[in-house]
Amino acid sequence: MVWRVRFAFDSWGHFYFLTAVKRQKTGPFAPIWINVAEGGPFHYPLLTHWLLSLLPEATLQKWIKAINPFFEALWLGFCMVLSFWAEVDAVVVLGAGLLYIFTPMMFSKVAIGSTSHFTTRLYSELSTGLLLLLAFLPLPASDVVLCILMAFLVAYIVLSSKFGLQVVLLVVLPAALFTPKPVLVAALIFGFIGAVAASRGSVLNVWREQGRHLLWYLGEVRKGTVPASDRNSLALFREALALSNTKEKLIQFGFVLAGRNSFTGLAIKFPVVIIVALLSWGGLEGAVAANGFTVIISVAVFVFILINSTVLIFLGEGERYLNHFAFLIILVFAEWALTGGETIWYWLAVSWGIAYWLCELVLLGLLGLNQAREDQDGTFTTLTRIAPEGSVVLCYPYHVLPPWRLLASSTLRPIFPIVGTGHGASRLKKMERYPFMNLSYLEELRRDFGLAFVIVKDSKLDHESKQQLTLAGWNAISDTKADGITIFKYSQRTDEQE
């Protein structure tokens, strides 16, 4: 099904970072130049993008959708080898591998399935998963060797992933202190020192930029302008049930249930977490569980609940903190079920995963219920054909034709203030109500920033907004209209001609 998934907004972003690192030859730690309107140098954790950029460009273009599943499969095999090395029962290890494959959270195309789209977020999950296996499995290795391996993983995580840094600080560090695990604490210290040293201090700029971004996102959450603002809201269920069309009602309710609510989403796509957490608090026994696992699962569940119950939801989807050590969770569950006489629970979990996979295969893969109604590909082809190189473009909203896609695959310069660092970026940010630019500033955008084309998602353009476009001298290009999207170009107004 991976080939049928259209690149998501964030996937285009990560693909752009990868291509920018490759084309600009900046290396893994230097900022890249983002060619948006009022663009400039931009700091981002680019280590994974740089490593992937070493692959031939032809390979990236052809196989980009298969890269994440390929590396995740290799990682799963390595996790199983590591578990064998820790002398975990072979049946348990093989069972954990099978259940991981059929755990819906690992493959679901609804919301944030790790391999659903191309994203370097996956590598944060894989590397943190390895880190915690090294820390919590009873491995026959010296503390020195484990500390060195874990320190390298910590350095990689904080140099390559913003979310990975949050997981390290909010989950791994507290778990290391509360267990306690002195070797893991030492690895964290050496890993952070190594990251600063390897990047010659440039990672500090990345972390400062991350702090600024989180503060911005907190503000947007409070204003209710981003998807996270109503995440977990019961109003989403009411809105779905209020739809008049029965088919649309069921589809929307299902997407809210599995993708927009972290609590129901976790119960549906990763129910093993709930079982393992309850068992751990009840005194779960086993070679893996007895090695401090109760602490790490307790910390992660606490973070999950805290983030999803408060304004801290700006820190990201709470379930992703659990995804970062999914194999360890599944391994503990498999150990309990397959060696404790609870085999029925294991096969129920596997059967549930297979049933969920079949549902997504039919509903999303064959029936295409999650396919966008707008012709984004056709719009991109048309726009790049008619727009001169370097033209400034506004996408309304941004997701109708991701600015990242324009940056990665064309010479057009989108207006995208969130990554702008030029002199006029602050002015643009004041005109923005993410993910929209205020159309009342059209004249200023044209005059001062060179805006040449506006790409509009028809369903987001009300009568008043359309009138603003027309009065400001913007006309739809009649022969370029794609399904659900209209391209507007500026035409000098009559009063100006006179």
C-alpha positions in Angstrom: 0.0 0.0 0.0 3.0 2.3 0.5 3.0 3.1 -3.3 -0.6 4.3 -3.1 0.0 6.9 -0.4 0.3 10.4 -1.6 3.2 12.4 -0.2 2.0 14.2 2.9 2.8 17.8 3.8 5.6 16.8 6.2 6.9 14.2 3.8 7.5 17.0 1.3 9.3 18.9 4.0 11.7 16.1 4.8 12.3 15.4 1.2 13.1 19.0 0.6 15.6 19.0 3.5 17.2 15.9 2.0 17.5 17.4 -1.5 18.7 20.8 -0.1 21.5 19.2 1.9 22.5 17.2 -1.2 22.4 20.2 -3.6 23.8 22.8 -1.3 26.5 20.5 0.0 26.1 21.9 3.5 27.0 18.8 5.4 25.0 17.5 8.4 25.4 20.4 10.8 25.4 23.7 8.8 22.2 25.6 8.1 20.6 25.3 4.7 19.3 28.2 2.6 15.6 28.1 2.2 14.5 30.0 -1.0 11.1 31.1 0.2 10.0 34.8 0.1 12.2 36.5 2.7 14.1 33.3 3.1 17.6 32.7 4.4 19.7 30.3 6.4 17.6 27.9 8.4 18.8 25.7 11.3 17.4 22.2 11.5 18.7 18.8 12.8 19.8 17.4 9.4 22.0 14.4 10.3 19.6 11.8 9.0 18.8 13.9 5.9 22.5 14.1 5.2 23.0 10.4 5.6 20.1 9.6 3.2 21.4 12.2 0.8 24.5 10.0 0.2 22.2 7.7 -1.7 22.2 8.3 -5.5 19.6 10.9 -6.6 18.0 8.4 -9.0 17.5 6.0 -6.2 15.9 8.6 -4.0 13.5 9.7 -6.7 12.4 6.2 -7.6 12.4 4.5 -4.2 11.7 7.3 -1.8 8.5 5.7 -0.6 10.2 2.4 0.1 13.2 3.7 2.0 11.5 3.9 5.4 10.0 0.3 5.3 13.4 -1.0 4.1 15.3 0.5 7.0 12.6 -0.4 9.5 12.8 -4.0 8.4 16.5 -4.1 8.9 16.1 -2.5 12.3 13.5 -5.0 13.4 15.8 -7.8 12.5 18.6 -6.2 14.5 16.3 -5.8 17.5 15.5 -9.5 17.4 19.2 -10.4 17.2 19.8 -8.2 20.2 17.0 -9.9 22.1 18.5 -13.3 21.2 21.9 -12.1 22.5 20.1 -11.2 25.8 19.0 -14.8 25.9 15.3 -14.0 25.7 13.3 -17.1 24.8 13.4 -17.7 21.0 9.6 -18.1 20.8 9.2 -14.8 22.6 11.5 -13.0 20.2 10.0 -14.4 17.1 6.5 -13.8 18.5 7.4 -10.1 19.2 8.7 -9.7 15.7 5.5 -11.0 14.2 3.3 -8.9 16.5 5.4 -5.7 15.7 4.7 -6.2 12.0 0.9 -6.5 12.7 0.6 -3.7 15.3 -1.6 -1.1 13.6 0.4 1.8 15.1 3.4 0.7 13.1 1.7 0.6 9.7 -1.5 2.5 9.8 -2.1 5.1 7.1 -4.4 7.1 9.4 -2.5 9.8 11.2 1.1 9.1 12.1 1.9 5.5 11.0 5.7 5.4 11.0 6.2 4.0 7.5 3.1 5.4 5.9 4.9 8.4 4.5 8.5 9.3 4.0 9.7 11.0 7.2 13.0 11.1 9.1 10.9 10.9 12.3 11.0 7.1 11.9 14.8 7.1 12.5 14.2 8.9 15.8 11.9 6.0 16.8 14.3 3.3 15.6 17.4 4.8 17.3 15.6 5.5 20.6 14.2 2.0 20.4 17.7 0.6 20.1 18.9 2.8 22.9 16.3 1.6 25.3 16.8 -2.1 24.3 20.5 -1.6 25.2 19.5 -0.1 28.5 16.7 -2.4 29.6 17.6 -5.8 28.1 19.8 -8.1 30.3 22.6 -8.0 27.8 25.9 -9.9 28.5 28.1 -6.8 27.8 30.3 -4.7 30.0 29.0 -1.3 31.3 31.8 0.5 29.3 30.7 -1.0 26.0 27.0 -0.3 26.6 27.8 3.2 27.7 29.8 3.9 24.5 27.1 2.4 22.3 24.3 4.3 24.0 26.2 7.6 24.0 26.6 7.3 20.2 22.9 6.7 19.9 22.0 9.6 22.1 24.3 11.9 20.1 22.7 10.7 16.8 19.1 11.2 18.2 19.7 14.8 19.4 21.6 15.7 16.2 18.9 14.4 13.9 15.5 14.8 15.4 13.6 17.5 17.1 11.0 15.1 18.5 13.8 12.7 19.4 15.3 15.4 21.6 11.9 15.8 23.4 11.7 12.0 23.9 15.2 11.9 25.4 14.4 14.8 27.8 10.9 13.9 28.8 11.0 10.0 28.8 14.5 8.6 28.7 16.2 10.9 31.2 13.5 10.6 33.9 13.4 6.8 33.4 17.2 6.6 33.7 17.1 8.6 37.0 14.1 6.9 38.5 15.1 3.3 37.7 18.0 4.2 38.4 20.4 3.3 35.6 23.7 5.0 36.1 25.1 3.7 32.8 22.3 5.2 30.8 22.6 8.5 32.7 26.3 8.6 31.9 25.5 7.8 28.2 23.1 10.7 28.1 25.7 13.1 29.5 28.4 11.9 27.1 25.9 11.8 24.2 24.9 15.5 24.6 28.6 16.5 25.0 29.5 14.5 21.9 26.7 16.1 19.9 27.9 19.6 20.8 31.5 18.7 20.0 30.8 16.9 16.8 28.7 19.8 15.5 31.2 22.4 16.8 28.4 24.0 18.7 26.0 24.5 15.8 23.5 22.1 17.3 22.9 24.7 20.0 21.4 27.0 17.2 19.2 24.1 16.2 17.9 23.7 19.8 17.3 27.4 20.1 15.3 27.3 16.9 13.4 24.3 18.2 12.5 26.3 21.4 11.3 29.3 19.3 9.2 26.9 17.1 7.6 25.3 20.1 6.7 28.6 21.6 5.2 29.7 18.3 3.3 26.4 18.1 2.0 26.9 21.6 0.6 30.2 20.6 -1.1 28.7 17.5 -2.6 25.9 19.7 -4.1 28.5 22.0 -5.5 30.5 19.1 -7.0 27.3 17.6 -5.4 27.6 14.2 -3.5 24.3 13.9 -4.8 20.7 13.8 -3.5 20.0 17.3 -5.8 22.7 18.7 -8.8 20.4 18.7 -7.0 17.1 19.0 -8.9 14.8 21.4 -12.0 17.2 21.3 -15.3 15.5 21.7 -16.7 18.1 19.3 -15.0 16.2 16.4 -17.2 13.2 17.1 -20.3 15.4 17.3 -19.4 17.0 14.0 -18.9 13.6 12.3 -22.2 12.3 13.6 -24.0 15.5 12.5 -23.2 14.9 8.8 -26.3 14.1 6.8 -24.8 11.6 4.4 -24.5 8.2 6.2 -21.4 7.2 4.2 -19.6 10.4 5.0 -20.7 10.2 8.6 -19.1 6.7 9.0 -15.9 7.7 7.2 -15.4 10.9 9.2 -16.3 9.2 12.5 -13.7 6.4 11.8 -11.0 8.9 10.9 -11.6 10.9 14.1 -11.7 7.6 16.2 -8.4 6.3 14.8 -6.6 9.5 13.8 -7.7 12.6 15.6 -8.1 11.3 19.2 -5.0 10.1 20.9 -6.8 8.1 23.5 -9.1 6.1 21.2 -6.3 6.0 18.6 -4.0 4.3 21.1 -6.6 1.8 22.2 -7.4 0.9 18.5 -3.9 0.9 17.0 -1.7 0.0 20.0 -3.8 -1.8 22.6 -0.8 -3.8 23.8 0.5 -0.7 25.5 -2.6 -0.5 27.8 -2.3 -4.2 28.7 1.4 -4.0 29.4 1.1 -0.9 31.5 -1.7 -2.5 33.6 0.3 -5.7 34.0 3.5 -3.8 34.9 1.7 -1.9 37.7 0.4 -5.2 38.9 3.8 -6.7 39.4 4.7 -8.2 36.0 7.5 -10.8 36.1 9.9 -12.0 33.4 13.5 -11.6 32.3 12.8 -8.5 30.3 10.1 -6.9 32.5 12.2 -7.3 35.6 15.0 -5.1 34.3 13.3 -1.7 35.2 10.7 -1.8 32.5 7.9 -0.7 34.9 9.6 2.7 35.3 10.0 3.4 31.6 6.4 2.4 30.7 5.1 4.5 33.7 7.0 7.6 32.7 5.9 7.3 29.0 2.3 6.7 30.0 2.4 9.7 32.3 3.8 11.9 29.5 1.2 10.6 27.1 -1.7 11.5 29.5 -0.2 14.8 30.5 0.4 16.0 26.9 -3.1 14.9 25.8 -4.9 16.4 28.7 -3.4 19.8 28.8 -2.1 22.7 26.6 1.2 20.7 26.5 -0.4 19.0 23.4 1.9 21.4 21.5 4.7 19.0 22.3 3.4 16.6 19.7 1.2 13.5 19.5 1.5 11.7 22.9 1.4 8.3 21.3 4.7 8.9 19.5 6.5 9.0 22.9 5.4 5.4 23.3 6.2 4.5 19.7 9.8 5.3 20.4 10.2 2.0 22.3 7.4 0.0 20.7 9.5 -3.2 20.2 10.5 -3.3 23.9 6.8 -2.9 24.9 5.8 -5.7 22.5 8.6 -7.9 23.7 7.4 -7.6 27.3 3.9 -8.4 26.2 5.0 -11.5 24.1 7.1 -12.7 27.1 4.1 -12.5 29.4 1.7 -14.1 26.9 3.9 -16.8 25.4 5.7 -18.0 28.5 3.0 -17.4 31.1 0.2 -19.5 29.7 -1.7 -16.5 28.1 -1.2 -17.5 24.5 -4.8 -16.6 23.6 -4.0 -12.9 24.3 -1.1 -13.0 22.0 -3.1 -14.4 19.1 -5.9 -12.0 19.7 -3.4 -9.1 19.4 -2.0 -10.6 16.1 -5.5 -11.2 14.8 -6.6 -7.7 15.6 -3.6 -6.3 13.7 -4.4 -8.5 10.7 -8.1 -7.4 10.7 -7.1 -3.7 11.0 -4.6 -4.1 8.1 -7.3 -5.7 5.9 -9.7 -2.9 6.8 -7.2 -0.3 5.7 -6.3 -2.3 2.6 -9.9 -2.3 1.5 -11.1 1.1 2.7 -8.0 3.1 1.9 -6.1 1.1 -0.6 -8.9 -0.3 -2.8 -11.7 2.2 -2.2 -9.4 5.2 -1.7 -11.5 6.8 1.0 -8.6 8.9 2.2 -7.7 10.2 -1.3 -7.7 14.0 -1.5 -10.4 15.4 -3.8 -8.1 18.2 -5.0 -5.8 17.6 -8.0 -2.5 18.6 -6.4 -0.4 16.9 -9.1 -2.2 18.6 -11.9 -2.0 22.0 -10.2 1.8 21.6 -9.7 2.3 20.6 -13.3 0.3 23.6 -14.6 1.8 26.1 -12.2 5.4 25.1 -13.1 4.5 25.4 -16.8 3.0 28.8 -16.7 5.0 30.5 -13.9 8.4 32.1 -14.8 11.3 30.8 -12.8 11.7 32.4 -9.4 8.0 33.6 -9.3 6.6 34.2 -5.8 3.6 32.0 -5.0 1.1 32.0 -2.2 -0.7 28.7 -1.4 -4.1 29.2 0.3 -4.0 27.3 2.6 -0.4 26.1 2.6 -1.5 22.4 2.4 -3.3 22.8 -0.9 0.1 22.7 -2.7 2.8 22.3 0.0 5.5 25.0 -0.2 8.0 22.2 0.5 7.0 20.6 -2.8 7.6 23.8 -4.7 11.0 24.2 -3.0 12.0 20.6 -3.7 10.8 20.2 -7.2 10.8 23.7 -8.8 12.4 27.1 -8.8 9.3 28.9 -7.5 9.5 30.8 -4.2 6.5 30.2 -1.9 5.4 32.6 0.8 5.9 30.5 3.9 6.8 32.7 6.9 7.3 29.9 9.4 10.8 29.2 7.9 11.6 32.7 6.7 14.6 34.4 8.2 15.1 37.4 5.9 14.5 41.0 6.8 10.9 41.0 5.9 10.0 37.7 7.5 8.6 39.3 10.6 6.2 41.4 8.5 5.0 38.3 6.7 4.4 36.5 10.0 2.1 39.3 11.1 0.0 38.8 8.0 -0.4 35.1 8.7 -3.0 33.1 10.5 -1.5 29.6 10.0 -2.1 27.8 7.6 -3.5 30.9 5.8 -2.2 34.3 4.8 -4.7 37.1 5.4 -5.9 38.0 1.9 -6.5 41.6 2.9 -2.7 42.0 2.6 -2.7 40.9 -1.1 -1.7 44.4 -2.4 1.2 44.6 0.1 2.3 41.1 -0.8 2.3 41.9 -4.5 3.9 45.3 -4.1 6.6 44.6 -1.5 7.2 40.9 -1.8 6.6 40.3 -5.6 3.6 37.9 -5.2 2.7 36.7 -8.7 0.4 33.7 -8.3 -2.2 32.6 -5.7 -3.2 28.9 -5.6 -6.5 28.5 -3.8 -8.3 25.5 -2.4 -11.8 26.2 -3.6 -13.6 24.8 -0.5 -11.6 27.3 1.7 -12.4 30.4 -0.3 -15.7 32.0 0.9 -17.5 34.7 -1.0 -15.8 37.5 1.0 -12.4 36.1 0.3 -13.1 35.6 -3.3 -14.3 39.2 -3.5 -11.0 40.4 -1.9 -9.1 38.6 -4.6 -11.1 40.1 -7.4 -11.1 43.6 -6.0 -7.3 43.4 -5.6 -6.9 42.6 -9.3 -6.5 38.8 -9.2 -8.2 36.8 -11.8 -8.6 33.0 -12.2 -6.7 31.5 -15.1 -9.6 29.8 -16.8 -7.6 27.2 -18.7 -5.6 26.0 -15.7 -8.4 25.0 -13.2 -7.8 21.6 -11.6 -10.3 19.7 -9.6 -10.9 21.6 -6.4 -8.0 24.1 -6.9 -7.9 27.5 -8.8 -4.8 29.4 -9.8 -5.1 33.2 -9.7 -2.8 35.6 -11.4 -2.5 39.4 -10.9 -3.9 41.5 -13.7 -3.5 45.3 -13.5 -6.7 46.9 -12.4 -8.6 49.3 -14.5 -8.2 52.2 -12.2 -4.4 51.7 -12.3 -4.5 51.6 -16.1 -6.2 54.9 -16.2 
